[in-house]
Amino acid sequence: MHKTIDFQAYKETGELSYIEAPVDENSGSLDSLEEISFVMEMSTDELISEVGCRIEHGESLRQISDLVLIGELSQRLIAIKILLGAYASIAANDGNGSES
């Protein structure tokens, strides 16, 4: 088991929380590495559309593991939060926060 962000709780409360998710049995295989590589090449819009399609229709546009898909979105979320935090810190130190 590993921890995954609970997006439903985030949507409802705005707070990050985690749920326990089973570990994929194929973790570490060549197919898994190819799948990870494929997901990393997808745009964020494509990833969000894929998740939306799975939620709305119960079907997938691509044959991608849920864990790989959500893992990539989680990594991007973390990167965005770090960038926004750094920007906010710089803007606060500048005192104006406006574009140059």
GINOR-V684781 format. One record per run of one state. SS is the DSSP state (helix for helix, strand for strand, loop for the rest). FROM is the first residue (numbers start at 1). TO is the last residue. Records with the same first field share a line. If there is no record, write none. Layout:
# GINOR-V684781
SS->FROM-TO + FROM-TO
This chain:
# GINOR-V684781
loop->1-1 + 6-6 + 14-17 + 22-29 + 42-43 + 58-65 + 95-100
strand->2-5 + 18-21
helix->7-13 + 30-41 + 44-57 + 66-94
